[in-house]
Amino acid sequence: FCTFLSLASLAIVLTIQFPLVEDVSQNSPWYFITLTSPLAGAYYWLTASKEVTVQIKIEEAEDGSTCDVSALGSKEELERFCEALKLNEKGMERVPGIMETFAEIGKD
């Protein structure tokens, strides 16, 4: 939608700057460029992929009472991983953010 409006604005500017029709009552061919706006969405969907690599190492204590999980990856992916599995960093306690607190209040 934003691409359509951007191209329509460009068509208005091109119509004023480079008129292709003599009569003002006729539609300018410049507006046909708005028909290409769905191509922006198609381009985005085809090329908007990212490769995510996270390495996980699980170490179990000799007595089997605890497991240490070591993860190597991007900060964003590690945060999502910890949130999904309800894990905390070693020696750290997780404090929920303000938006999570409001979401819990909304559920009640």
C-alpha positions as a Markdown table, in Angstrom:
| # | Residue | x | y | z |
|---|---|---|---|---|
| 1 | Phe | 0.0 | 0.0 | 0.0 |
| 2 | Cys | 2.8 | 2.4 | 0.9 |
| 3 | Thr | 4.6 | 1.6 | -2.4 |
| 4 | Phe | 1.4 | 2.3 | -4.3 |
| 5 | Leu | 1.0 | 5.7 | -2.7 |
| 6 | Ser | 4.7 | 6.5 | -3.3 |
| 7 | Leu | 4.4 | 5.6 | -6.9 |
| 8 | Ala | 1.2 | 7.6 | -7.3 |
| 9 | Ser | 3.0 | 10.6 | -5.8 |
| 10 | Leu | 5.9 | 10.1 | -8.2 |
| 11 | Ala | 3.3 | 9.9 | -11.1 |
| 12 | Ile | 1.9 | 13.2 | -10.1 |
| 13 | Val | 5.3 | 14.8 | -10.1 |
| 14 | Leu | 6.2 | 13.2 | -13.5 |
| 15 | Thr | 2.8 | 14.3 | -14.9 |
| 16 | Ile | 3.6 | 17.9 | -13.9 |
| 17 | Gln | 7.2 | 17.8 | -14.9 |
| 18 | Phe | 6.9 | 15.8 | -18.2 |
| 19 | Pro | 3.3 | 15.9 | -19.5 |
| 20 | Leu | 2.7 | 13.2 | -22.1 |
| 21 | Val | -0.8 | 14.2 | -23.0 |
| 22 | Glu | -2.0 | 17.5 | -24.5 |
| 23 | Asp | -5.5 | 17.5 | -23.0 |
| 24 | Val | -5.8 | 17.9 | -19.2 |
| 25 | Ser | -9.0 | 15.8 | -19.1 |
| 26 | Gln | -7.1 | 12.7 | -20.3 |
| 27 | Asn | -5.3 | 10.4 | -17.9 |
| 28 | Ser | -1.6 | 10.6 | -17.9 |
| 29 | Pro | 0.3 | 7.4 | -18.8 |
| 30 | Trp | 2.6 | 8.0 | -15.8 |
| 31 | Tyr | 0.0 | 6.6 | -13.5 |
| 32 | Phe | 0.5 | 3.2 | -15.0 |
| 33 | Ile | 3.7 | 2.9 | -12.9 |
| 34 | Thr | 1.4 | 2.3 | -9.9 |
| 35 | Leu | 0.6 | -1.1 | -11.4 |
| 36 | Thr | 4.1 | -2.2 | -10.5 |
| 37 | Ser | 3.6 | -1.7 | -6.7 |
| 38 | Pro | 2.7 | -5.4 | -6.1 |
| 39 | Leu | 6.2 | -6.3 | -7.4 |
| 40 | Ala | 7.7 | -4.6 | -4.3 |
| 41 | Gly | 5.8 | -7.1 | -2.1 |
| 42 | Ala | 6.8 | -10.0 | -4.2 |
| 43 | Tyr | 10.5 | -8.9 | -4.1 |
| 44 | Tyr | 10.3 | -8.6 | -0.3 |
| 45 | Trp | 8.8 | -12.0 | 0.2 |
| 46 | Leu | 11.3 | -13.7 | -2.1 |
| 47 | Thr | 14.4 | -12.0 | -0.7 |
| 48 | Ala | 13.6 | -11.4 | 2.9 |
| 49 | Ser | 15.1 | -14.4 | 4.4 |
| 50 | Lys | 17.9 | -14.6 | 6.9 |
| 51 | Glu | 20.0 | -17.4 | 8.0 |
| 52 | Val | 20.1 | -18.0 | 11.8 |
| 53 | Thr | 22.8 | -20.1 | 13.3 |
| 54 | Val | 22.9 | -21.0 | 17.0 |
| 55 | Gln | 25.2 | -23.5 | 18.5 |
| 56 | Ile | 24.1 | -25.3 | 21.7 |
| 57 | Lys | 26.2 | -27.3 | 24.1 |
| 58 | Ile | 24.6 | -29.2 | 27.0 |
| 59 | Glu | 26.9 | -30.2 | 29.9 |
| 60 | Glu | 25.5 | -32.5 | 32.7 |
| 61 | Ala | 26.9 | -32.5 | 36.2 |
| 62 | Glu | 28.5 | -35.8 | 37.2 |
| 63 | Asp | 25.8 | -36.5 | 39.8 |
| 64 | Gly | 23.1 | -35.7 | 37.1 |
| 65 | Ser | 21.4 | -33.1 | 39.3 |
| 66 | Thr | 22.0 | -30.1 | 37.0 |
| 67 | Cys | 22.6 | -29.3 | 33.3 |
| 68 | Asp | 24.5 | -26.3 | 32.0 |
| 69 | Val | 23.4 | -25.1 | 28.5 |
| 70 | Ser | 25.9 | -23.0 | 26.6 |
| 71 | Ala | 24.7 | -21.2 | 23.5 |
| 72 | Leu | 26.5 | -19.3 | 20.9 |
| 73 | Gly | 24.5 | -17.0 | 18.5 |
| 74 | Ser | 23.2 | -13.6 | 17.9 |
| 75 | Lys | 21.8 | -11.6 | 20.8 |
| 76 | Glu | 18.3 | -11.5 | 19.4 |
| 77 | Glu | 18.1 | -15.3 | 18.8 |
| 78 | Leu | 19.5 | -16.1 | 22.2 |
| 79 | Glu | 16.9 | -13.9 | 23.9 |
| 80 | Arg | 14.2 | -15.6 | 22.0 |
| 81 | Phe | 15.6 | -19.0 | 22.9 |
| 82 | Cys | 15.8 | -18.1 | 26.6 |
| 83 | Glu | 12.3 | -16.7 | 26.6 |
| 84 | Ala | 10.8 | -19.7 | 24.9 |
| 85 | Leu | 12.5 | -22.2 | 27.2 |
| 86 | Lys | 12.2 | -20.1 | 30.3 |
| 87 | Leu | 16.0 | -20.2 | 30.9 |
| 88 | Asn | 18.1 | -17.7 | 32.8 |
| 89 | Glu | 21.8 | -16.8 | 32.5 |
| 90 | Lys | 23.9 | -18.6 | 35.0 |
| 91 | Gly | 23.8 | -16.7 | 38.3 |
| 92 | Met | 21.1 | -14.3 | 37.0 |
| 93 | Glu | 17.5 | -13.9 | 37.7 |
| 94 | Arg | 15.1 | -12.8 | 35.0 |
| 95 | Val | 13.0 | -9.7 | 35.6 |
| 96 | Pro | 10.0 | -9.4 | 33.3 |
| 97 | Gly | 9.8 | -6.2 | 31.2 |
| 98 | Ile | 7.1 | -3.6 | 31.6 |
| 99 | Met | 5.2 | -4.9 | 28.5 |
| 100 | Glu | 5.2 | -8.4 | 29.8 |
| 101 | Thr | 3.8 | -7.1 | 33.1 |
| 102 | Phe | 1.0 | -5.4 | 31.3 |
| 103 | Ala | 0.3 | -8.5 | 29.2 |
| 104 | Glu | -0.1 | -10.5 | 32.4 |
| 105 | Ile | -2.5 | -8.0 | 33.9 |
| 106 | Gly | -4.6 | -8.0 | 30.7 |
| 107 | Lys | -5.0 | -11.8 | 31.0 |
| 108 | Asp | -6.5 | -11.6 | 34.5 |
